Amino acid sequence: MKAGIHPELKETKFICGCGNHFEIYTVKGGTVYLEVCSNCHPFYTGKLRAKPKFLELTGQTIEK
């Protein structure tokens, strides 16, 4: 790898509205506030009542 061409990674703290927080390294750094995360989003928690349209497609092909 060439030296000096890659951006510096900084620790970034992500805070969700549900109270969940986690830290990862990104080029942005600082604090990012989220509306939803994997702990509170209905799709990931199993509380989604209707399946999204892309999950209802079974074996259909699009003809051009």
Secondary structure in CASP SS format (residue, H / E / C, confidence):
PFRMAT SS
TARGET T0000
AUTHOR 0000-0000-0000
METHOD secondary structure of the structure
MODEL  1
M C 1.00
K C 1.00
A C 1.00
G C 1.00
I C 1.00
H C 1.00
P C 1.00
E C 1.00
L C 1.00
K E 1.00
E E 1.00
T E 1.00
K E 1.00
F E 1.00
I E 1.00
C E 1.00
G C 1.00
C C 1.00
G C 1.00
N C 1.00
H E 1.00
F E 1.00
E E 1.00
I E 1.00
Y E 1.00
T E 1.00
V C 1.00
K C 1.00
G C 1.00
G E 1.00
T E 1.00
V E 1.00
Y E 1.00
L E 1.00
E C 1.00
V C 1.00
C C 1.00
S C 1.00
N C 1.00
C C 1.00
H C 1.00
P H 1.00
F H 1.00
Y H 1.00
T H 1.00
G C 1.00
K C 1.00
L C 1.00
R C 1.00
A C 1.00
K C 1.00
P C 1.00
K H 1.00
F H 1.00
L H 1.00
E H 1.00
L C 1.00
T C 1.00
G C 1.00
Q C 1.00
T C 1.00
I C 1.00
E C 1.00
K C 1.00
END
